[in-house]
Amino acid sequence: MKELDEDQMEVLALAQTQGGRVNEEGLILQKGWAADRARTALQNMLLRDGTCWLDEQDGPDGTGRAYWIPAAIQWDE
């Protein structure tokens, strides 16, 4: 089992406040990260670690990219 690195912990913490959804813009605005750092953290979680899902049709116009962290999704019962 692999431990989450510091950036992944930050992404998870942000995702928990947003129902499991994060994107690069949110990390840049809310965490003060550079675009490259936000992109790398999310891509590592998606491709290397498999800890998130990618939605490439996010937003009102369906052209945005959002990452969903299943561990942070708030499921309504």
C-alpha positions as a Markdown table, in Angstrom:
| # | Residue | x | y | z |
|---|---|---|---|---|
| 1 | Met | 0.0 | 0.0 | 0.0 |
| 2 | Lys | 1.3 | 3.4 | -1.0 |
| 3 | Glu | 0.9 | 6.5 | 1.2 |
| 4 | Leu | -0.4 | 9.7 | -0.3 |
| 5 | Asp | 2.1 | 12.5 | -0.8 |
| 6 | Glu | 1.6 | 16.0 | 0.5 |
| 7 | Asp | 0.1 | 17.3 | -2.7 |
| 8 | Gln | -2.4 | 14.4 | -2.9 |
| 9 | Met | -3.4 | 15.1 | 0.7 |
| 10 | Glu | -4.1 | 18.7 | -0.2 |
| 11 | Val | -6.2 | 17.6 | -3.2 |
| 12 | Leu | -8.1 | 15.2 | -1.0 |
| 13 | Ala | -8.8 | 17.9 | 1.6 |
| 14 | Leu | -10.1 | 20.3 | -1.1 |
| 15 | Ala | -12.2 | 17.5 | -2.6 |
| 16 | Gln | -13.8 | 16.8 | 0.8 |
| 17 | Thr | -15.1 | 20.4 | 0.9 |
| 18 | Gln | -16.5 | 20.2 | -2.6 |
| 19 | Gly | -18.4 | 16.9 | -2.6 |
| 20 | Gly | -15.5 | 15.0 | -4.2 |
| 21 | Arg | -14.9 | 17.2 | -7.2 |
| 22 | Val | -11.7 | 19.2 | -7.9 |
| 23 | Asn | -10.2 | 20.8 | -10.9 |
| 24 | Glu | -6.9 | 22.6 | -11.8 |
| 25 | Glu | -8.5 | 26.0 | -11.5 |
| 26 | Gly | -9.7 | 25.3 | -7.9 |
| 27 | Leu | -6.2 | 24.2 | -6.8 |
| 28 | Ile | -4.7 | 27.3 | -8.4 |
| 29 | Leu | -7.2 | 29.7 | -6.8 |
| 30 | Gln | -7.8 | 28.0 | -3.4 |
| 31 | Lys | -4.3 | 26.6 | -2.7 |
| 32 | Gly | -2.2 | 29.1 | -4.6 |
| 33 | Trp | -0.5 | 26.5 | -6.7 |
| 34 | Ala | 1.1 | 27.0 | -10.1 |
| 35 | Ala | -0.8 | 25.5 | -13.0 |
| 36 | Asp | 1.9 | 22.9 | -13.6 |
| 37 | Arg | 1.8 | 21.7 | -9.9 |
| 38 | Ala | -2.0 | 21.4 | -10.0 |
| 39 | Arg | -2.0 | 19.5 | -13.3 |
| 40 | Thr | 0.8 | 17.1 | -12.2 |
| 41 | Ala | -0.9 | 16.3 | -8.9 |
| 42 | Leu | -4.2 | 15.5 | -10.6 |
| 43 | Gln | -2.6 | 13.5 | -13.4 |
| 44 | Asn | -0.5 | 11.5 | -10.9 |
| 45 | Met | -3.7 | 10.7 | -8.9 |
| 46 | Leu | -5.5 | 9.7 | -12.1 |
| 47 | Leu | -2.8 | 7.8 | -14.1 |
| 48 | Arg | -0.2 | 6.6 | -11.6 |
| 49 | Asp | -2.3 | 6.0 | -8.5 |
| 50 | Gly | -5.8 | 5.5 | -9.8 |
| 51 | Thr | -7.3 | 7.5 | -7.0 |
| 52 | Cys | -9.6 | 9.6 | -9.0 |
| 53 | Trp | -11.9 | 9.7 | -12.1 |
| 54 | Leu | -11.7 | 12.2 | -14.9 |
| 55 | Asp | -14.8 | 14.0 | -16.3 |
| 56 | Glu | -13.9 | 15.6 | -19.6 |
| 57 | Gln | -17.4 | 17.1 | -20.1 |
| 58 | Asp | -17.6 | 19.2 | -16.9 |
| 59 | Gly | -19.2 | 22.6 | -16.6 |
| 60 | Pro | -22.1 | 24.4 | -18.2 |
| 61 | Asp | -20.7 | 24.1 | -21.7 |
| 62 | Gly | -19.5 | 20.5 | -21.3 |
| 63 | Thr | -15.9 | 21.3 | -22.2 |
| 64 | Gly | -14.3 | 21.5 | -18.8 |
| 65 | Arg | -12.2 | 18.9 | -16.9 |
| 66 | Ala | -13.0 | 17.9 | -13.4 |
| 67 | Tyr | -11.5 | 15.1 | -11.3 |
| 68 | Trp | -13.7 | 13.1 | -8.9 |
| 69 | Ile | -12.1 | 11.6 | -5.8 |
| 70 | Pro | -14.3 | 8.6 | -4.8 |
| 71 | Ala | -13.0 | 8.7 | -1.2 |
| 72 | Ala | -14.3 | 12.3 | -0.8 |
| 73 | Ile | -17.7 | 12.0 | -2.6 |
| 74 | Gln | -20.6 | 12.8 | -0.4 |
| 75 | Trp | -23.2 | 10.2 | -1.2 |
| 76 | Asp | -26.8 | 11.2 | -0.4 |
| 77 | Glu | -28.8 | 8.4 | 1.2 |
